[in-house]
Amino acid sequence: MLFRVGETSSATPEFDRVALEVVEDSWLHLAFQYSESGYNTIKVTLTDTVMLGQEVPPQSSYEIGNIAGGMAEKVFQYRLSKGRHYALAVYYIGSPVRDEEGKATCSFYDLSMSISRETQVILAS
């Protein structure tokens, strides 16, 4: 998936919201890649809607800076429980970058997202 943040997005970040209904214990893996120029970052919030919007912390998360071509990568991994309903909110936060003529250009964010059933992960080990 490819997302962009424009000049007006720095005041009100662009975001996506995804509802997840889990039928088996699973792992949610999110990997974002974006330019390090300006102030670009990602904020991810996973909430358990059965538990009245209680935030679910990631099992692991890390950021790698200064990879090929001035890009950064941010990775999150969450454990999802069978029978639960979750809401995933992803905020794309960035500052506008100007070209040589002073026109604002967009910041782009690449997302790789996967959900693996826990039984598949155990069998693959």
C-alpha positions in Angstrom: 0.0 0.0 0.0 1.2 3.5 -0.6 0.0 6.6 1.3 0.9 10.3 1.1 0.9 13.3 3.3 0.5 16.7 1.8 1.0 20.3 2.8 -2.2 20.5 4.9 -1.5 17.2 6.6 1.1 18.6 9.0 -1.7 20.3 11.0 -4.1 17.5 10.8 -2.4 14.2 10.0 -3.8 11.8 7.5 -4.9 8.5 9.0 -6.4 5.2 8.2 -8.7 3.1 10.5 -9.2 -0.6 10.1 -11.6 -2.9 12.0 -10.3 -6.4 12.7 -12.4 -9.4 13.9 -10.2 -12.2 15.0 -11.3 -15.8 14.5 -8.1 -17.5 15.6 -5.2 -16.4 17.8 -3.0 -14.4 15.4 0.0 -12.1 14.9 -0.4 -8.7 13.2 2.8 -7.5 11.6 3.1 -3.9 10.3 6.2 -2.5 8.5 6.3 1.1 7.2 9.0 2.7 5.1 9.2 6.5 4.6 11.6 9.3 3.9 13.6 10.7 6.7 13.6 14.2 5.2 11.7 16.7 7.2 9.6 15.5 10.1 8.0 12.3 8.9 6.9 9.6 11.3 4.2 7.0 11.9 1.9 6.6 14.9 0.0 3.3 15.3 -2.7 2.7 17.8 -4.4 -0.7 18.3 -7.4 -0.8 20.5 -9.5 -3.6 21.8 -13.1 -2.5 21.1 -14.5 -5.3 23.4 -12.6 -3.7 26.3 -14.1 -0.3 25.6 -11.2 1.0 23.5 -8.4 -0.1 25.7 -5.1 0.4 23.9 -3.1 -2.8 23.1 0.7 -2.4 23.4 2.8 -3.9 20.7 4.7 -7.2 21.5 7.6 -5.6 19.8 8.4 -2.5 17.8 11.6 -0.9 16.4 12.8 1.7 14.0 15.7 1.6 11.6 17.0 4.9 10.3 19.3 5.8 7.5 18.6 2.8 5.2 19.0 3.0 1.4 18.2 6.4 -0.1 17.6 8.3 3.2 14.6 6.1 4.1 13.5 4.9 7.6 11.6 1.8 8.5 9.3 1.3 11.5 8.0 -2.1 12.5 5.2 -3.2 14.9 4.1 -6.6 15.9 0.9 -7.3 17.9 -0.7 -10.5 19.3 -4.4 -10.7 18.5 -6.7 -12.9 20.6 -9.5 -15.1 19.2 -13.0 -13.7 19.6 -11.8 -10.1 20.1 -12.5 -7.1 17.9 -9.8 -4.5 17.3 -9.5 -1.1 15.7 -6.2 -0.2 14.1 -5.5 3.5 13.6 -2.4 4.6 11.6 -1.5 8.2 11.6 0.9 9.5 8.9 2.6 12.6 10.4 4.9 14.7 8.2 6.1 18.1 7.4 5.8 19.4 3.8 8.9 19.2 1.7 9.5 21.9 -0.9 11.0 21.4 -4.4 13.4 23.8 -6.1 10.6 26.1 -7.1 9.2 26.3 -3.5 6.1 24.2 -4.2 5.2 21.7 -1.5 5.5 18.0 -2.4 3.9 15.1 -0.7 5.6 12.6 1.6 4.9 9.0 0.8 4.6 6.0 3.2 4.8 2.4 2.2 3.0 -0.2 4.3 3.4 -3.9 4.4 0.8 -5.6 6.6 0.3 -9.3 7.4 -1.8 -11.3 9.8 -0.6 -14.9 10.6 -2.5 -17.4 12.5 -0.6 -18.5 15.6 -0.9 -22.2 14.6 0.8 -21.4 11.3 3.7 -19.7 13.1 4.2 -22.6 15.5 4.1 -25.2 12.6 6.6 -23.2 10.6 9.1 -23.2 13.4 
